[in-house]
Amino acid sequence: MTRPRKPLLLLLIAVALGSFGCGSSSLTPVSDASADAGGGDASSDAPGGDATSTPDAPSGPEPCSTPGETRAAACGNCGIQGQTCSPDHVWEPNGPCTDQGECSPGTTEARDDAFCGRSARTCDDTCAWRAWSETAPAGVCEPGETRFDPEGCDLSEYRAASCTSSCEWLESPCGDPCGGTRRTTPADAEEICIPAGPFIRGHTDFEDAQPVAEVLLSAYYLDRYPVTNRRYAECMAAGACTAPAHWDYDVAAATLAGRIVTGVSRLQADAFCAWDFRELPTEAQWEKAARGPSPRAQRFAWGTDTFECLDRPGGACPGGIAYQPVLPYDYDALPLSASYYGIEMLVGGGYELLRDRYDSAFYSEAQSLNNPLNDTAGYSVLRGVRLSNLRDLEWNISRRRSTWDRLSSLHTLRCARPSS
């Protein structure tokens, strides 16, 4: 922006200064040395900027011929200053340098931008900064940042990458970032590694899922599918589990072994995971598995904010499934429900019991931001939804529910374990 000159103002100041002494009045440019003596240079650098060059300025006082003479002189950064000719015949300030601009003409300034970028700007002849211009292009990441990208890798493997000092990704071959050996057989007991790192928890659709925040989790393994009748029957045969609700119906035929077990209580869910040398996932582990890593913040597990009725039929969709106490499909019947990490039936497979106890205000506590677990007394947290649910909003992966510890035909489970 160009600073306008003020000829009328300068003239008025010159006339006013003339009344302070004998002799003539004038408006004359002065050296920076004269201006500094009466108020200095008002030039200032923008935050984060580095002044890289400043024009040379003359030194020493400026002589004058008539002691007592006054003038209004240019000073500093395009400012104005009253001066008087001293008995020693040099101009001396009789007031501060006022109305200065932002910078000294010709000065250049540089700054560091995000992702290793660099910009510079210069001061024009009206003492105003020109716009910043790029001198070095930005990279793609911040040094020290890490990520795990599943693209091009096998299921549960990721290509780890770290950001270099030049703000570029340095990738490694595909591998298991959990550092252990995941279970791959039997198929209904397969685990998937969820890498360490942050994810976005919560959603503004629900009051008890706020504030939305970035939460940090350590790496862990999680069941790819909910627990099946076959797996639960093994626990019962070992004497570690008791029969859930509707069990006689669920195991009436061997063809139902691949169905998701339902009707379990919190105690039964804990007992099964302990028998399998694991534990129920936390609420944060479940939501990260459904949403993916930060900065993903979508409503639905398949990666969008749009409910895709044709691909995942619910009760309100054509061909939707009406409510029934036992899910009428096998554990692998909804491949399109897979999340970013490949976890299936986080929605559509029932209401999953989790390790946390429900507290509507827990998200506001500082302890909820790093490997959170709310295990104080209260109802058990539930996550997920059944296909028979008629409301699309219920499919939002941030939807929180709770239940008292009892048998219910709606409840199912999956298990997790920490990485090695």
N, C-alpha and C positions, 0 to 999 in steps of 0.2 A: 504493500500500500504506500503511496507517495504522500509524504507530509507536505501540506500546503505551506507556502511562505506567508508571512504576516507583515506586509509592508506598512500597513496602517498602524499596527501595534508597535513596530519598530520606530516609526516616526514619532508616536506619542511618547515613547520612552525617551527618545533622544531629546525631545522638547522639555520633558520633565527634568531630566538630568542636567540640562543646561541652566536651570534655575539654582543649582547648588553652588555655582562658582562663576567666575568671570571667564571670558574666552568663548570660543565657538564650540558647538556641539556637532558630533558626527557619528556615523555608524561605520565601524571599521572592523574587518576581520583581525583577530589577534592570535598569537601563538598559543599552543596548548599549555605552555609553561605559565603564561599570564592567567589563563582560565583556571588552572589547577590551584593557583594561589587563593582563589576566591570561591571554592566550592567543588572543584575537582571534576572528573569525568564521570558522567552518569551511566556510561556504558556498562551493561551486565550481560553475562552469558546465560543462555537458557539452561535449565536443569539438565545435567547429563552431558552438556556440550563441552567441547574443548576448543578454546581459541587457538587457532593454528598460525595466524599471521595478522599483524597490525601495521598500518602505514607508518613510516618514520615521521616524527614531528620535530619542528624547529625547537631550539633550546635558547635560554637566556631572555631577559626582559626586553620589551620593545621600547625603543626611545621615543620621546615626544619633545615638542619644541616649546610649549607654553605652559608653565606650571599653573594648576588650577583649571585648565581646560578639561571638559568632560566629554564623554562619548558613550554611545550604546554600541557594543561590539559583539560580533559573533564569537561564541566560545564553546568548548566542549564538543558534544555531539549535536551540532546544529542548534545550540542554545543561544541565549541573549544575556549580556552582562553589562552593567554600568561600570565605567572606569574613569579615573581622574589622573591627570598628568601631575606627577609628584614634583617636589622641589629638586629632586635628583634627575629630573627630565626623563622619567620612565613611567609608562602606564601602569597604574595599580588599580586593582578592583575596589569598588566601593559597595559591592553587594554580591550575592551569589550568582552563579550561572544557572539560569532558569530555562524552563521550557525545552529541555533537552530531548533528543530522540533516543532510540533503543540501543544504538551502537555507533561505532566509529566508522565512517565511510571507508570501504576497502577491506575491512576486517573479514576474515573467514573463520568459520566454526565447524567442527566435526562432531559427530556423535555415533555411539554404537546402538544399533537397532536389534530387534529380536532375531534369533536364528542366525547370528553372525553377520547380519547386514550392517551397512555403514552408509551414513548420509552426511551431506555438508550443505552449508548455506553461506551467503555473503551479505555484507551490509552495503546498501546502495548509497547514492550521494545525498539522499534526504535523511540519512541516519535511521533507516528502517530495514529490518531483516527481510531478505527475499525468502521465498519458499524453500523448504528442504528439498534437496535432490539426491537421488541414490548414487553413491559412488562405488558400492560393492553390493551385489545382490544377496538376498537372504537365502539361507539354506533351508532345510526341511525339518529340523528338530533342534532341541536345546542340548548342549553338551552334557553328557551323563545320563540322559533319558534312556529308558529301555522299553522294549515292547516284545510281544510274542505274537507272531502272525501265522495262522493256520493255513493260509492259502498255499496250495501246492504241496502240502504235507499230508501224510496219512492221518486218519482219525486219532485224536489225542496227542498228536505231535505238532510242534510249532517251530517256526524259524525264529530263533532269538536274534535280536538286533540291539545294538547299543549306538548311541549318538556320539560321534567323534568331536574333537575340538574344532573341526571345520564345519560342524552342524550338518553332517551327512550320516545316514544310517550305514552301519557296518554289520552285515548279516552273517549268521553262522548256519551250518546245515540243519535240516529238520532233526528234532529230537524231543525227548520227554523232559520238560522243564521241572517236573515234580521230582526227578532224580531217583525214582524207584522203578519197580516192575509192576505195571498195572495188570489187573486180572482181565483176561479176554475170553475165557471160557468158564462155564457154559455161556451161550450167547445171551441168555436173559440175566446173567450176573456180571456182564461186562462193565468195567469201570472206565472213566475218562478223567484225564488230568485237567484241572483248572489252574492255570499258572498264577503265581503271585503277582500282586499289583492292585491298582485302584479300580473301582467301578463306581458308577453313579447310582446311589440308592434313593428310592422314593420317587414320588410323582405328585404333581399339584392336583391331580384328580381326587385325592383323598387327604383329608385333614390329618389323619394319624400317620400318614406316610411323608410328613414334612417335619423339618425342612429338608429339601432335596440337597444332598451333600455327596462329596467324593469320599468313599470309604476304602481303607486299605486292608487287604486280606493276604495271608500267607497262602502258599500253594496247597492244594488238597486234591484227593481223588473222590469222585462222586459216581454213584450208579448211573449208567446210561438210561436205564428204565426203572420204573417202579418195581417193587418186589412182586414176584409172581406167586401163584398158588403152589407151583412146584417147589420153589425155594422155601416157602413158608412151611410146607409139608415136611421138608427135611428137618427143619428146626423142631417141629412137633415130634417127629420120630426120634430125635435125639433127646427128647424130654426137656428141652429148654424153652419151648413155646406152648401156649395153650390155644385152644380153638377160638378163632374170631367169630363174630356174628355171621350167620348165613353159611357157615362152613360146610354143612352137609350138602347144601345146594351147590356150592362152588366145586366140590370134588366128586360130584355124582358120576362123572365120567372122566377118563384119562384125557379126553379132548379139551378139557377145561384147565389142564395144568398150566397152559401159557397165559391164562387170564390173570389180570392184576388182582392181588388179594385185597379185599375190602372188609370193613367191619372190625378193624383193629383199634384197640385203645392205646393210649400213650404208654402205659406200662408194657403192653404186648409189643409195641414198636421198639421200645428201649431193649426189651429182652431179645428180640430178633437180631438187632444190630450188634448187641454184645456177644451173642452166640457166633456171629459172623466176624468177630474181632474188629468191629467198627462202631460207629455211633451215628445217631441222627444228625443230619446237617443243621447248622445254625440258620437262622433267618437270613443273615447276610450271605452265607454261602449259597443258599437256594436262589436268592435274587441275582447274585452275580452270574451264576450258572445260566439263568434265564435271559439276562440282559446282555452279557458280554462285558468287555473292559471299557473303562473310561476312554473317550467321552460319549459312548453310546448311551442314549437316554430314552429309547423308544418305549411305547406302551406294551407291545406284544412280543412274545418270545421269538417269533420268526423274523424280527428285525425291522418292523414298520410301526407306524401309528394307525394303520388302517386294518380293520378287521376283514380278513379274507374268507368270506363265507363259503365260497365254492370249494376251496382247498381244505378247509377244516370245518365240516358241517356241525353246527350246534343246533340247539333246540329251536332257534328262530330261523334257521336256514332251510332251504329245500333239501329234503332227505335227512333232516335233523333227527337226532335220537331222543326219544322221550325218556323221562326219568325212570330208572329202575335200580333197585338196590345193588345189583351186580353188573359190572361193566360188560357189555356184550361183544367185546373184541379183545384180541390178544395184545400183549405188551408192545409189539412192533407194528401195530396197525396204523399208526399215525406218523409216518416218517417226515411229513411236512411240518410237524410240530417242532422239529429239531431247532435248538437254539444255536447261537454263534459257535458254541463249543461242541455242538453235536449231541447235547442232552435232549432226550425225547420225552414227551408226555408230561412236561412240567405244567402244561395246561392241557386239559382234556382227559387226564388220567385219574382224576379224583382230587380230594383234598388231602394234601400230604402233611403229616405230623412232623413238626420240627423241634429242635432241642430248646429253643428259647421259650420263655414265659411272656405272655402278652402284657405290654405296657404302652398305652397310647402316647405317652410323653417321652419314651426312651430315645427317640431320634434326636431330641433336643439336648441330650447329655453328651459331654465331651468323650466319655468312655465308649460311645457308640461309633467312633470313627476309625478305630484300629482293632481288627479282629474282634468285633463286638460279640458278646454273649450276655443276654439278660436271663439269668437263671434263678432270679428271686421267685418267691411264691406267687402263684397266679395261674390263670388258664394257659394251656398250651397253645402255641402259635400254629396256625394252619396256613398253607399257601397252595395255590393251584385252583383248578376249577374242573367240573365235569362237562362233557359235551352237551348234556341236557340243559345246562343253564341258558336261560333265554336272553340274558342281558350281556351285550358286548362288553360293557364296562367291567363286568366281573372277570373278564379275561386279562385285564391289565396285570402285568406281573408284579406290580407294586401293591396290589390289593391285599390287605392284611385281614386275617380272621383269627378267631380264638375259640377254644372249646374246653369244657371241663373234661377231666380224665375218666372217660367211660367208653363203653363199646358204642360204635356208631357205624351204620351201613355206608356212610359217606367217606370214611377215613381210610387212607392207605399210607404207604411209606416208601422211602428209599434210604440208603445209608451212605455215609462218607467216612473218610479217614485222612489224617494229615499226611503230607508228603514225607518221604524219608529224609 
